[in-house]
């Protein structure tokens, strides 16, 4: 039986501990609601988390190589991947073993080129936590000059890992 993606996202994986939590499970949201914060807050997934991801632009990272353009500059798809890498790093060690996050939304302003050999850094900051939905802002810049290359908004959703593993 197929289920909608939205229904899948709202499912909560079984708890790893056998003890019932001392709070009520929210049926509408699929997220445990506890006094003083939601499940994400108790795991340390809170606004203000930050992380970085770095790379040196190679020929394989160019718009030309990725098929997203005709010039040998850092391709937008690779900028998006670097931004997502930084958001994943911000969550490292903060998810339950049976959870992961999946990308759900990306909005990008790619404002300046970067060339093969340039060192690039993506700095992600968690701006909003709404149940299982997380919104990050990411700034991608040249490591040497500090010049801003892109501004990215990345939406991720906390999901049960089992639903994304091949059976």
SVG drawing of the C-alpha trace seen along z (x, -y; Angstrom):
<svg xmlns="http://www.w3.org/2000/svg" viewBox="-4 -40 48 46">
<polyline fill="none" stroke="black" stroke-width="0.4" points="0.0,0.0 1.4,-3.4 1.1,-6.3 1.5,-10.0 4.9,-11.6 3.3,-14.0 1.9,-11.0 5.3,-9.4 7.0,-12.5 4.5,-12.7 5.2,-9.2 7.4,-8.9 9.8,-6.0 9.5,-3.7 11.3,-4.9 14.6,-3.3 13.9,-3.1 11.2,-0.8 9.9,-3.3 6.9,-5.3 7.6,-9.0 6.0,-11.1 4.1,-13.2 1.4,-12.9 2.2,-12.1 0.7,-14.6 -1.6,-12.8 -1.9,-15.7 1.7,-16.5 3.2,-13.0 5.8,-14.6 6.0,-14.0 4.9,-17.1 6.5,-17.5 6.3,-20.3 9.1,-22.8 9.6,-21.9 9.2,-19.4 11.2,-16.3 13.7,-18.3 14.4,-20.6 15.1,-17.8 17.6,-16.3 19.4,-19.6 18.1,-20.5 17.5,-24.2 17.7,-27.5 21.3,-28.7 23.1,-25.4 25.9,-26.1 28.3,-24.1 30.6,-24.5 31.5,-22.5 34.5,-23.2 35.8,-22.3 38.3,-23.2 36.7,-23.6 37.8,-21.0 37.0,-20.5 34.4,-18.0 32.5,-20.7 32.1,-23.1 28.9,-24.0 30.4,-22.7 31.1,-19.3 27.8,-19.1 25.8,-20.0 24.3,-23.1 26.2,-25.7 28.9,-26.2 31.6,-27.7 34.3,-26.3 33.1,-27.9 31.6,-26.3 28.2,-24.9 25.1,-25.8 24.2,-22.1 27.5,-21.7 26.9,-24.9 23.5,-23.3 25.3,-20.1 27.8,-21.9 25.1,-23.9 23.2,-20.7 26.5,-19.1 26.8,-22.0 23.2,-21.5 23.8,-17.8 27.0,-18.6 25.0,-20.9 22.8,-18.0 25.7,-15.5 25.1,-13.5 21.7,-15.2 19.4,-12.6 18.3,-9.3 20.0,-6.3 16.8,-5.4 16.4,-8.9 17.9,-10.9 17.0,-14.1 16.0,-14.5 16.2,-17.6 12.7,-19.1 13.3,-22.6 16.2,-24.7 16.1,-28.3 19.4,-29.8 20.8,-33.1 24.1,-32.2 25.6,-35.7 29.3,-35.4 31.5,-32.9 34.2,-30.7 37.0,-29.1 38.8,-25.8 41.3,-25.8 39.3,-28.3 38.7,-27.3 35.0,-27.7 33.2,-27.5 29.5,-27.0 28.3,-28.2 24.9,-26.9 22.8,-28.2 19.5,-26.6 17.0,-29.4 13.7,-27.6 12.5,-24.3 8.8,-23.5 8.3,-19.9 10.1,-17.7 10.7,-20.5 14.1,-22.4 15.0,-25.6 18.6,-26.6 20.2,-29.7 23.6,-29.0 26.2,-31.5 28.7,-30.2 31.8,-32.3 35.4,-32.3 37.7,-31.3 40.5,-33.6 38.7,-36.8 35.6,-36.3 33.5,-37.3 30.0,-36.0 29.2,-33.5 25.7,-32.3 22.9,-32.6 20.9,-29.5 17.8,-28.5 17.6,-24.7 14.6,-23.0 15.1,-19.5 12.7,-17.1 13.5,-14.6 12.3,-11.2 12.5,-7.5 15.6,-6.0 13.9,-2.7 11.5,-4.3 14.4,-5.3 16.3,-2.0 15.9,0.5 14.3,3.7"/>
</svg>
